[in-house]
């Protein structure tokens, strides 16, 4: 009881607000979106493009290593790797679906 005889309310209680829901701390995290928050037009590289470039780099490295192991001059091995990588970009561009 307070001095004037009225009952004391909880300090967060407001008499004119109904259905009060006060959350001090969130107990759950908001759901994460599966897609990126970056708009499609602002992306630097699409997942398809990244896959094509990754495969092309791997092919180029493989061709360069094989050329070097075959006893070619290091400059020739690098050129073989670059040429294989360029060909692989064209090949995988046609092979990987635009989805």
N, C-alpha and C positions, 0 to 999 in steps of 0.2 A: 504494500500500500504506500502510496506517496502521501505528501503532506495534505493534499486536498481530498484525499479519500479515494481517488481513482486508482485502478490497478496499473502497475507499471508494465509497459510493453517492452519487448525486445528492442535494443537500441537501433536495429536496422528496420524496424517496423515503421511503416508510414500509413496512417489511417485512411488515406484517400486512394491508395494504390492496391488493387486487388490482384490476386494470383502472383504474388511476388516470387521470383525465382532469382536468388542471388547465388552466384557461383564464385567462390573465392579462387579456386584452382580448377583447371580443367582436368578431368580424370581420364579423358581419352583424346587422342590426337585426331584431327580431321583426316578424312580419307585422302590418301595420296592418289593423284591422277596417274593413270598409266601412260598417258601421252605427255610429251614435253610441254612446258608452258610457253616455249618459244614458238611463235607462229611459223607456219610452213615457209612463208616467203622470206623470213629472216634467217633461216638456217644456212650455215655456211656450206654444209655438205649433207646430202641425204644419206640414209642408211645404205641404199643401193649403191650410190657412188663411193661410199667408204668401203663397201665390200669389194667393188671392182678394183679400186686402187690398192687395197690390201693384197688381193690375189695377184695383181700385176707386179707389185713390189716383191712378193714372194717368188714369183716366176723369174723375175729379173735377177734376184739374188741367187737363185738356184742355177740359172744359166751361167752367171758370172763365175760361180764357184766351180761348176763343171768345166768351164773353159780354162780356168786357172789350174785345175787338177790335171787337165789334159796337156799341160805344159805350154800353153799359149802365153805370150807376153802379157803383163798385167793390164796394159792399155787395151789390148785386144779383148781381154776378159771383161773389162768394164764396158767396152762398146758392145760386146755380145749380150751382156746383161741389160743394157739400155734398150737395145733393139728388141730383145725378147720381152721386155717390160712394155714397150710400145705396142708390140703385136698382141700381147696379152690384154691390154686395155681394150683394143678393138674386139678381140675374141670374147671376152667376158661381158662386154657391153651388149653384144648380140645374144649371149647365152643367158644372162640373168634377166628374169622377167621384170617388167616395170611395176607389176603388182599394184 
